[in-house]
């Protein structure tokens, strides 16, 4: 496979224009840490943007960073952490789940748009993307957004680029909003709740005035093997319901005490603080109980988004029907399901359950053979699918960029 390494945005333009002229589709990669998600692409050429790795500007006082798309996410995270700042949407590190090397790049972070537990309060990646420079499937550079929050007149193309999986353009530089890290965090642990009771507890906490920034439930089955990051917290082998509070130290402590009283009908909550809490939430963010090097590493993994009130029932039904394991994030609005291997990764059951509650499901981890035989991304209704295709074609009419990644069968287009 030919790998085309670029040095700047001009190189990207030239590579895309040559690909158009030769009718040669391109696979867009940074570090390639997420190549295992999606369908097989019809290409023998790779556009590698990892050399576009500079931090163009960082203004901690303005809470803005502009960085090239190939910059390592770990390096940028370390840089803003040195100023006691963070990406508030908690970008997921998919490497443990996929068994891939590295932490990925900034462009990959935006392209997949996967946010962590704080999404319920801070929003997703697209909500923190202020501007971008990119090259379309016409081979033309364009700019969208800017360097401040209120910078858009007309349609905000940033919202399209986030979560587009590289099918609309090749991002070369992005401007992101960063936020101060909280002074303190407290996590309340409730043990032994079943999925339904945990869903009620999380709903009660999220509906309280205590500004919960994370709500997750790990059933007992999730602890069938030791999970890095959970340590002694999971040593009792009981189901674990966790709720996070962040802010200045006095506020976090006061709200934790008040929330503990509110949750008393569900049991006596234990409070853990700061580093222990942060490690726990990183494990939930990256779905470490289903990590590729763990007990369920050979099982397909689904990411199911649904109304929070339906999450507990959906997860229980799916686990019972397939013999799989589930984890709940976003107060039940995000269900991670690791299911025993079979020919279609239980796609029919997953999609049926998701459709029944108005949700959608994405197959995050599976063998290439399975990903060739089932739709990785949730099939869209015909009207929305037609609109999505018109939007895609307006950026890339010859389907040069990541052809076939999102839609099974499109690789032959």
C-alpha positions in Angstrom: 0.0 0.0 0.0 1.4 3.4 -1.0 1.8 5.8 1.9 1.8 9.5 1.0 3.3 11.6 3.8 2.6 15.4 3.7 4.5 18.3 5.3 1.9 21.0 5.1 -1.6 21.9 3.8 -0.3 22.6 0.3 1.0 19.1 0.1 -2.5 17.8 1.2 -4.1 19.8 -1.7 -1.6 18.4 -4.2 -2.2 14.8 -3.0 -6.0 15.1 -3.1 -5.9 16.7 -6.5 -3.7 13.9 -7.9 -6.0 11.3 -6.3 -9.0 12.9 -8.1 -7.2 13.0 -11.4 -6.2 9.3 -11.0 -9.6 8.3 -9.5 -7.6 6.9 -6.6 -9.4 6.9 -3.2 -7.4 7.8 -0.1 -7.4 6.5 3.4 -6.7 9.4 5.8 -4.7 8.5 8.9 -2.8 10.3 11.7 -1.4 7.6 13.9 -3.8 4.9 12.7 -5.1 4.2 16.2 -8.7 4.0 15.1 -8.3 2.2 11.8 -10.1 -0.8 13.3 -13.4 1.1 13.5 -15.6 1.1 10.3 -15.8 -0.9 7.1 -12.9 -1.9 5.0 -12.0 0.9 2.5 -11.5 0.5 -1.2 -8.0 2.0 -1.5 -4.4 1.1 -1.8 -3.2 4.6 -1.0 -2.8 6.2 2.5 -2.6 9.9 3.1 -0.6 10.2 6.3 -0.9 13.6 8.1 1.1 12.8 11.2 3.8 15.3 10.2 1.3 18.1 10.6 2.0 18.0 14.4 2.8 21.6 15.5 1.0 23.7 18.1 0.2 26.8 16.1 -0.8 28.9 19.1 -1.9 28.4 22.7 -3.4 31.2 24.7 -4.2 29.8 28.2 -5.6 33.1 29.4 -8.1 33.1 26.5 -8.8 29.3 26.8 -8.0 28.7 23.2 -5.5 26.4 21.5 -4.8 26.1 17.7 -3.0 22.9 16.7 -2.3 21.0 13.5 -4.4 17.9 13.0 -1.6 15.4 13.2 -0.5 16.5 16.6 -0.4 13.6 19.2 -3.4 13.9 21.5 -1.2 12.8 24.4 1.2 15.6 23.8 -1.4 18.3 23.5 -3.2 17.0 26.6 0.1 17.2 28.5 0.7 20.7 27.3 -2.7 22.1 28.5 -2.5 20.0 31.7 0.7 21.9 32.5 -1.5 25.1 32.6 -4.1 23.3 34.7 -6.5 23.1 31.8 -8.3 20.3 29.9 -10.6 19.3 27.1 -13.8 19.3 29.0 -15.5 16.7 26.9 -13.0 14.0 28.0 -11.9 12.6 24.6 -11.9 8.8 24.7 -8.7 6.9 24.2 -9.8 4.0 22.0 -6.3 2.3 22.1 -7.0 -0.1 25.0 -10.4 -1.1 23.6 -9.1 -1.8 20.1 -5.7 -3.1 21.1 -4.0 -0.4 19.0 -0.8 1.5 19.7 -0.7 5.1 20.8 -3.3 7.6 21.8 -4.2 9.0 18.5 -4.1 12.6 17.1 -6.1 15.7 17.5 -7.6 15.2 14.0 -8.7 11.7 14.9 -10.2 13.0 18.1 -12.4 15.4 16.1 -13.0 13.0 13.3 -14.6 10.3 15.5 -16.1 12.8 18.0 -16.2 10.3 20.9 -16.7 12.1 24.2 -16.3 10.7 27.7 -18.5 10.8 30.9 -18.5 14.6 31.2 -20.5 14.9 28.0 -23.7 15.0 30.0 -22.6 18.4 31.3 -19.9 19.7 28.9 -21.2 18.5 25.5 -19.3 16.7 22.9 -16.2 17.4 20.7 -18.2 19.4 18.2 -19.3 21.8 21.0 -15.6 22.7 21.7 -14.4 23.0 18.1 -14.2 26.7 17.3 -12.6 26.6 13.8 -10.8 24.4 11.3 -8.7 24.5 8.2 -9.2 21.6 5.9 -8.9 20.4 2.3 -12.1 19.1 0.6 -12.6 16.3 -1.8 -12.3 18.9 -4.6 -8.6 19.5 -3.5 -9.4 23.0 -2.3 -8.5 24.4 1.1 -11.2 26.1 3.1 -11.6 27.6 6.5 -14.6 27.4 8.8 -15.2 29.0 12.2 -12.7 31.1 13.9 -11.0 31.7 17.3 -14.0 32.8 19.4 -17.2 31.2 20.4 -19.5 33.6 18.5 -17.8 33.5 15.1 -20.3 31.9 12.8 -22.7 33.6 10.3 -24.6 31.0 8.2 -24.0 27.3 8.5 -21.4 26.1 11.0 -19.3 23.6 9.1 -17.4 22.7 12.2 -20.4 20.7 13.4 -20.2 18.6 10.2 -16.5 17.9 10.4 -16.8 16.6 14.0 -17.8 13.0 13.8 -17.5 12.8 10.0 -14.8 10.1 10.2 -12.7 11.7 7.5 -15.3 11.4 4.8 -15.8 15.2 4.2 -12.4 16.7 4.2 -8.8 16.3 5.4 -8.4 18.5 8.4 -5.1 20.3 8.6 -5.5 22.6 11.6 -8.1 23.1 14.3 -8.9 25.6 17.0 -10.4 24.2 20.2 -11.8 25.6 23.4 -10.1 24.5 26.6 -11.4 24.8 30.1 -9.8 25.1 33.6 -9.4 21.8 35.4 -11.6 21.6 38.5 -9.8 22.2 41.9 -11.3 19.1 43.3 -13.5 16.1 42.4 -15.5 13.7 44.6 -17.1 10.5 43.5 -19.8 8.7 45.3 -19.8 4.9 45.1 -23.0 2.8 45.6 -22.5 -0.9 45.7 -24.8 -3.8 44.9 -27.5 -2.1 42.9 -29.1 -3.9 40.0 -29.4 -2.2 36.6 -32.9 -0.8 37.2 -32.1 0.6 40.7 -28.9 2.0 39.4 -30.8 3.8 36.6 -33.1 5.3 39.2 -30.2 6.4 41.4 -28.4 8.1 38.5 -31.6 9.8 37.3 -32.2 11.1 40.8 -28.7 12.4 41.0 -28.7 14.0 37.6 -32.0 15.7 38.3 -30.7 17.1 41.6 -29.2 20.7 41.9 -25.8 19.3 42.8 -24.3 19.6 39.3 -23.2 16.0 38.7 -20.6 15.7 36.0 -20.5 11.9 35.6 -22.9 9.1 36.2 -22.1 5.5 35.4 -23.0 1.9 36.4 -20.8 -1.2 36.2 -22.7 -4.4 36.8 -21.2 -7.2 38.8 -20.4 -9.1 35.6 -18.0 -6.3 34.5 -15.6 -7.4 37.2 -15.1 -11.0 36.0 -11.4 -10.0 35.6 -9.1 -7.5 37.2 -9.5 -4.1 35.4 -6.6 -1.7 35.4 -7.6 1.6 37.1 -10.4 0.1 39.2 -8.1 -1.6 41.7 -9.5 -2.0 45.2 -12.6 -0.2 44.3 -13.8 -3.3 42.4 -12.3 -5.8 44.8 -15.6 -6.8 46.4 -17.0 -8.0 43.0 -20.2 -6.1 43.5 -22.0 -3.9 41.0 -20.8 -0.3 41.3 -22.8 2.8 40.6 -20.6 6.0 40.5 -21.5 9.7 40.5 -19.0 12.5 40.1 -19.0 16.1 41.4 -16.3 18.7 40.5 -15.5 22.2 41.4 -13.7 24.2 44.1 -12.9 22.0 47.1 -15.5 23.4 49.5 -18.3 23.2 47.0 -17.4 19.7 45.9 -17.3 18.5 49.5 -20.6 20.2 50.4 -22.4 18.9 47.3 -21.0 15.4 47.9 -22.5 15.3 51.4 -25.8 16.6 50.2 -26.0 14.1 47.4 -25.1 11.3 49.8 -28.2 12.2 51.8 -30.3 12.3 48.7 -29.1 8.8 47.6 -29.6 7.3 51.1 -32.7 5.2 49.9 -30.3 3.4 47.5 -27.7 2.6 50.1 -24.8 4.2 51.9 -22.5 5.9 49.5 -18.8 5.9 49.9 -16.9 9.0 48.8 -13.5 8.8 47.0 -11.5 11.9 46.1 -9.2 13.4 43.4 -6.6 10.9 42.1 -8.6 7.8 42.9 -11.7 9.4 41.4 -9.8 10.5 38.3 -8.4 7.1 37.7 -11.8 5.5 38.1 -13.4 7.8 35.5 -10.5 7.3 33.1 -11.2 3.6 33.2 -14.9 4.2 32.5 -14.1 6.7 29.7 -11.9 4.2 27.9 -14.1 1.2 28.7 -11.2 -0.7 30.3 -13.3 -3.7 31.6 -13.7 -4.6 27.9 -10.1 -3.9 26.9 -8.5 -5.9 24.2 -5.9 -7.4 26.5 -8.6 -8.4 29.1 -10.9 -11.3 29.6 -13.4 -10.1 27.0 -10.8 -8.9 24.5 -12.0 -11.3 21.8 -15.6 -10.2 22.1 -17.2 -7.6 19.8 -18.1 -4.4 21.5 -21.1 -2.1 20.7 -21.6 1.5 21.6 -25.4 2.2 22.0 -26.8 5.6 22.6 -30.4 5.7 23.8 -32.7 7.7 26.1 -31.2 7.4 29.7 -34.5 6.1 31.1 -34.4 3.2 28.7 -30.7 2.3 29.2 -31.1 -0.1 32.1 -33.9 -2.1 30.5 -32.1 -2.2 27.1 -28.9 -3.4 28.7 -30.5 -6.1 30.8 -32.5 -7.5 27.9 -29.4 -7.5 25.6 -27.2 -9.2 28.2 -29.8 -11.8 29.0 -30.5 -12.5 25.3 -26.9 -12.8 24.2 -25.0 -13.8 27.4 -22.9 -10.6 27.1 -21.8 -7.9 29.5 -22.8 -4.2 29.6 -21.6 -1.0 31.1 -23.7 2.2 31.5 -22.4 5.8 31.1 -24.2 9.2 30.8 -26.7 8.1 33.4 -27.8 5.2 31.2 -27.8 7.2 27.9 -24.7 5.4 26.7 -24.5 1.6 26.9 -21.3 -0.3 26.1 -22.0 -3.9 25.3 -19.4 -6.7 24.9 -21.1 -9.7 23.4 -20.0 -13.3 22.7 -18.5 -13.7 19.2 -20.8 -14.9 16.4 -21.1 -14.4 12.7 -22.8 -11.0 12.9 -21.8 -9.8 16.4 -25.4 -10.1 17.4 -26.2 -7.1 15.2 -29.9 -8.1 14.7 -30.5 -8.2 18.5 -28.6 -5.0 19.1 -30.3 -3.0 16.4 -33.7 -4.3 17.3 -33.3 -3.2 20.9 -31.8 0.2 19.9 -34.6 0.9 17.4 -37.3 0.0 19.9 -36.2 2.9 22.2 -35.3 5.4 19.5 -31.5 4.9 19.9 -28.7 4.0 17.6 -25.7 1.5 17.9 -22.2 1.5 16.4 -20.0 -1.6 16.3 -16.7 -0.3 17.7 -14.7 -3.6 17.9 -15.1 -6.6 15.7 -13.0 -8.7 13.3 -12.7 -7.5 9.7 -14.8 -10.4 8.5 -17.7 -9.3 10.8 -17.3 -5.7 9.7 -17.6 -6.7 6.1 -20.9 -8.5 6.7 -22.8 -6.1 9.0 -23.4 -2.4 9.1 -20.9 -0.9 11.5 -22.8 2.4 11.8 -26.5 2.4 12.5 -28.5 2.5 9.3 -30.3 5.8 8.8 -33.9 6.3 7.7 -34.0 6.8 3.9 -34.7 10.5 4.1 -31.8 11.2 6.5 -29.5 8.9 4.5 -30.3 10.8 1.3 -29.6 14.1 3.0 -26.3 12.8 4.5 -25.2 11.6 1.0 -26.0 15.0 -0.5 -23.9 16.7 2.2 -21.0 14.3 1.6 -21.2 14.8 -2.1 -21.0 18.5 -1.7 -17.6 18.1 -0.1 -16.3 15.1 -2.0 -18.2 14.4 -5.2 -15.9 11.6 -6.3 -15.8 9.8 -3.0 -12.0 10.2 -2.7 -11.8 10.5 1.1 -12.2 7.4 3.2 -14.4 5.7 0.6 -16.6 3.0 2.2 -15.7 3.6 5.8 -19.2 4.6 6.9 -21.4 2.5 4.6 -21.1 -1.2 3.8 -20.9 -1.7 0.1 -19.8 1.8 -0.6 -16.2 0.7 -1.1 -17.2 -0.3 -4.6 -18.7 3.0 -5.4 
